[in-house]
Amino acid sequence: MTAEAHTNTDTEDIEEFRTSVRAILEKEIASRIDEWEAAGAFDAHELFPRLAEHGLLGLGYSPEDGGEGAPLEYQMVLAEELARCGAAGVSMAINVQMHMATPSLARFGTPELKEAYLRPALRGEQVAAIAVTEPGSGSDVAGLSTRARRDGNDWVITGQKIFITNGAQADWFCMLVRTSDEGGHRGMSQIIVPRDTPGFEVVRVLDKLGNRSSDTVELRLEDARVPVSNTIGTPGRGFQQQMQQFVIERLSACFSAAGSAAQALERTRDYLQTRTVFGAPLATRQYPVFRLTELSAQLDLLRALNEKMCRKLGAGEDITREATVGKLTAGRLLREVADAAVQYHGGLGYMEENWTSRFYRDSRLVSIGGGADEVMLQVLAKLDGYDL
């Protein structure tokens, strides 16, 4: 069943959608995860069109833009189910396509840009990437230095980007660059840079601790020339547009973390029933049981926050604070769940052949990517009135 059949948020409809999505993802992703992890990559141009056939890539986008127009709760379910597939790399790559590289284009892009880039991305015909982070700036987006100077009807871009997910396969990049001499967060613009732009190159594919089935790269631009018409929204307002796009990215991270943590807790609880220590199953020992129960309770709170964000964003309300709290909470919760999963599996948990090892490596990124924990705390401190 495609997402087109789902236009309300009734629990029965949502759970029917979950069942359908889980079956699709089992066939298209979960069954091939080990193969992709071993290879260190998957073919997004092969996978994405198959997901698009089921209406998944355009789930939250308007029908006018080629999407399904489904309520946010369905995107939450999809993110949770993707996170249960067994490796965060593929889930991350899909979330980049849906929630990181395309929201600004959908919200601020011209009809011509949407036709050329958004619609093909929602059909899975083009792979998209978001290019913000630089070697010298990291989470300090206001400190980026990649610059675009205007030459007639073109932008001429020079600079570097790093840690770019989907970068080895992307057909185009939603890139944040400086387009004026104003400092700080002023004078930036979001520009679509096609992969085949002369002067643009993928320098190297990075070797990561986790998320190994998704490609992450370093980029270099040297007088790369793209049309000014590739600017998303208003020139000079790129920082503000990117901050809005980050909110959606962090919301997606909260959804994914909930699905990943839930499955890890379920699998660890099952293992406690079968692992015998000193003559009795671990499930009869109070400490590990209480620890998993505590983590499960924290997961309930994250899920409640996720549902609140769905309601508020669906009503057109600002969720900057909730998404920031959620991103901070999700990263820390996943780290605790991963640690408990490895610990309670004992020596088996430390083995690469067991799911716990991959989960432990993959989960660490959530507290770094999309704004580190420290950045989330800084945002929240400013919202609370502190002058930092």
N, C-alpha and C positions, 0 to 999 in steps of 0.2 A: 504494500500500500504506500503511495507517495504522500508527500507532505501536503499536496493540494487538497486532500480530503479533510484536512484538519484546520479549522478556522476558529475554534473556540478553545477554552481552557478547562472543559469538563474533565474530571479525574479519569473517567472511563476512557475518553478519547485519548488522553495523554498516555495512559498505560497501554492502550492498543498500539499507539505510535511507538512506544518503547519496545514492545514485543517485536514489531515489524523491523525497527531499526537494528535491534540486537541480532536478528537473523541475517539482515543484510551485511552487517559489519563482520559477523562470524565468517561469512562466505568470502567477502571481499578483502578483509584485513586480518582478522585474528588467525585464520588458517595459514597465513603467509608471514606472520611476524618474525618467526625464528629465522626464516630464510633471509628476510630483509635486514635483520639485526646482524647476521653473519656477514652479509655483503656490505654493510655500512651504508646502505642507500635503498630507496625504492623508486620505482618509475612513476612520478606524479602524473605524467602525461597519459599513462595507461590507467591509473587508478581514478583520477579525478573525473573523467567523463563517465565512468561507471557509477560513481556516487551521484553525479548530476542527473543521470537517468532516473534515479529515485527521488529527485527533487531535494537532495540534501545540501548541496553547496549553496543554493540560493534561498535556503529555508527562511531567513529573516528579512529578506529584501522584498521590495514591492513588486507586484506583477508588472508594473510599468517598466521596471528595470530588468525584467526577466526572472524575477524571484518568485517565491511561493506565498509570501505575505503571511506566514504563520506567526502566531503569538510567540513571545519570548520564551515562554515555558517549554516550547518544543525545541528551541535552541539549547536550553538547559539540559533537556533529556538527551539530545544528540551528543553534547559535550561530555556528559556523564558516561554514556555508552562507548564513545570513542576512547575514553580514558580506561575502560575496562578491557580493552583489546589486547593488552599485554606488553605494550611498549609505548613510551611517551613520544618517541620521535615522530611517528606517523600522525598521531593525534595533534602534535604541535604543528606539523606542516599543514594539516587541514585547517586548523584554527587560524593560522597565518592567512590562508586564502580567504577565510570567511569573516574573521573578526579583527584582523590587524592591518592588512594591506588594502582592503576595499571599503571600509566604512566612510572614510573621508570622500572617496570618489563618489559613493552613492549619495552622500549628503550635499556635497558642494560642487561636484563635477558638472560640466556642461553636457547637454545631450550628446554632443559629438564625442566627448571623451567616454561617456558611458557606453555608447554604441561600439566604440573601438576597443575598450578595455574591460569595462565592468561586465557587460553581457557575455563576452567570451569566457571570462573568468567564472561566472556562475554556471556556464555550460561545461566547464572543465576543459575547455579547448586551450585556454591560456593559464599558465601558472604564474601567480603573483607573489611578490615579496615586499616587505617593508624595510626601508633602509634609513635608519636614524643614527644608530650607535657608531661612534668613531673611536679610533685608537686612543685619542687623548681626552675624550669626554665621558665615555661610559654612560652612567645614569644622569649625568649633568647635561641635559639636552640643550640648555641655554648656552653651553660652552662649545657647541659644535662649530667647526671651521670650514667645512666644505662650502665652496662659494660658486655662485653663478653670476656672471656678468652679462648684461644684455647687449646683444649685437644685432641691431635691426629687429627682425621677427624671431630671433633665436635667443635661447639661453646657452652660454658657454660655461660648462661646469668643470671645476677642478677640485679634487680632494680625495679622501679615503673613507670607506665605511667598513665595519667589521662586525662579526657575529650575526651575519645576515642569513636567517633561516630560509630555505628554499632557493638560496642564491645560485646554486649550481644548475638549477633547472628552470629558474624563473624566466618568463618571456618579457616581463616588465617589472619595474620597481617603483613603489610609491616612496619617493626620496625627499627628505627634508634637508634644505640647503639654505645658505644665506644669499639673499638677493639684493641687499643694500649694506651700507657701512654701519648701520646702527648696531649697537652691541646688545649683549644679553638676549632676551627672548624676542626682541624687536627685529624686524627686517628679514624674517625667514619666510620661505614659501615651500609648499608641497608640489613637487613636479614629478610627472610620470616619465621615467627614463626607460625606453625599450632596450632590451638586451643587445640588439644588433647596432646600437649607436656607436659610430666611430669614436675612438678615444676612451671607450668604456671597456674594462676587462675584469674578469674574475681572477684574482691573483693566486688564490689557493683555497682548497677545501680544508677546513680545520678539523683536527682530531680531538674529539670531545670525551669527557668522562662518561657522560650518559647521553640519552636521546640519539643513540648512534645510528638509527635507521633514517634520520633526517639529515640532509646536507646543510652545513653551515659554512659560510665563506667570508673571505675578505675581498673587498672591491677597491678598484682604483679608477679614477676618472682624470683624464688629462685633456683639457680643451674638448670635452665631449659636448657636442652641439645637438640640442633638442628644441623643437618649436616652443615659443612662448605660449602657444595655445595648449600645450601640455600641462600648464599650471592648473592645479586643483584649487578652486575657490578664488579668494582674493590674494593677489601678491602682497607679501608682507604680513599676512595673517596665518602663515603656516604653523607657527608655534602653537597658537591658540587652537587651530584645527587639529593638530597632532595631540594636544592634551585631551580633546574630546574623543579622539580615536583611542587613546590610551585607556580611557574609562571602559570602553567596550572590550579592549584587550584584557583588562584586569577582571572584568566581569566573567569573561570566558575562562580565565585562569581559575576563578572561584568554582565555576561549574565543573571544570575538569578535575580539580583537586577533590571535590566531593565524590565523584565517581571512582577515582583512583583509590582514595582512602577507604571507601566503603568496601570495595572488592578485597583490598589487602586485609582489612579487619575480618571479613568473612572467611578468607582462606586461612588466616592465622587461627581463628576460633576453631575451624575444622581440624587444624593440625593439633591443637591442644587436646582434642578428644582422642587422638591416636598415639601421641607421643607419651610413652610411659617413663617416668622418672622415680626412682626409689619405690617401685612397686605400685605406682598409681598414675593415672593419666594426669598430665599437667592441668587439665581442666578442673581438677579437684583441688588445685593449689590456689589459695586465696590471692596472693600477690599478682600473678599474671592475669588472673580473671578480673581482678579489680582494675588493673592497669588498662586492659582492653576495654573494659566497661567505661572507664573514664574517657578514653579516646573516642569511643562511640558517642558518648554524651556531647563531647566537643564537636563531633561531626554533625550531630543534630542541630547545634547552634549555627554552624556554618550553613547548613541546608536551609534553616529558617531565614537567615540573612539573604541567601540566594533567592528564595521565594519573595522576600520583601523587595529586593531589587527588581525582580520581574514585574511586580505590581507597580512600583513607582515609575520605572522607565516606561512601562506600558501606558501609564497615565501622563507621560510627558514631563515627569519631575526629574530634577537633578539628583544623580546618585553618586556624585564624586566622593562624598564621605563614606558611604556604604561600600563602594567598590574598593576604596583604599583600605578600609578596615578589613574587608574580606580578603584582599590580596595578602595583607600582612598575616592574617589569621591562617589562611590556607597554606601558605608556605611553611609556617611553623608547625602546623598540625601534621602536614605530610612528612616532615622531618621526624617528628616523634613517632608517627605510625611506622615509617620505614625502619627506624631504629628498633622498635618493639618487635616488628616482624622478623628481623634478622636475629635478634636476641632469643626469641622464643622458639625459633627453629634450630638454635644451637649451631653446631658445626655444619649441618646441612644448609643453614641459612647463609653461611659464608661461602658456599660453593657457587661457582658461576653457572652450573647446570640447574640451579634452583631459581624459581621466579623472584625470590627475595633479593638476590644480588642485583639483578637488573632494576628492580623497583627502587632499591636503595640508591643506585647511581642516578636514575632518572629523576627521582623526586627532589634532588638537591637544587635543581635549576629554578624551581618555583620561587624561592626566596631571593633570586638574583635577577632573572630575566623580567622584562616588562616593568622595571623599577625595583631596585633592591629594597629589602626590609627597611634599611636606614632611610631611604627616600620616602617610603610610605610613612614612616614616623615623622619625617620633616613636614610632609604635606599635612598630616593630622595635627601636628603642633601649630602650624600656621592657621589652620581652620579653628583651632582652639584659642587663637588670639596671641600666641607667642611670636615675638619678633626675632626670627632666626635668619 
